[in-house]
Amino acid sequence: MSNSKNILLGYSGHAYVVAEAAFKAGIAIHYYADKEEAQNDPFNLDYLGYEGGNDFDGWNKGFGFILGIGNNDIRTKLGKLVTSRKEELLTIIHPSAELSKSADVGQGTFVSSQASVNALSNIGRFVILNTNCVIEHECHIADGTHIAPGAVLAGNVKVGQSSFIGANAVVKDGVTIGENVIVGAGATIINDIPHNKKIVGNPGREI
């Protein structure tokens, strides 16, 4: 169960999507934290300062924390910071998402609208499963990864930490994708990809 007072970490594009999903799931957000106070405040949240600075007024108050950061490295760093301080880190799942009862979703992950996570899939911590993506049966997605809108992972796909699978990309069943991999929008991946590669096209090729 989430706390009655929750803090959104980050307050721009991706954070707006996360906030709306939280509201639709019945999770209230009262505050936000960012490096600077936002010029645009669409959800009328109170600013608590920067979570990495001395002026932050949110620690040790029993608040819940919500990750609103699109960048994989920063999101993972913040997720680890929150959990290391023994604060509550919320997992946000849009009510329209379809999650198998046998799937496992890690702490601090965001599952967006119309996303599908099918049987026996394992989703790590601090992951983004963006709008209308499909995670088929027995997939394994490691911490800090982002599956972009409309991407499809067929069965038994493995994706390493901090990787990015672009919008409308398709990954063939049984493929293993390494850590820190970037797969471009619309790419088709039919072979395994080692760590730290950038892949585009159909079929996917390294650049």
Disulfide bonds with the S-S distance in Angstrom:
none
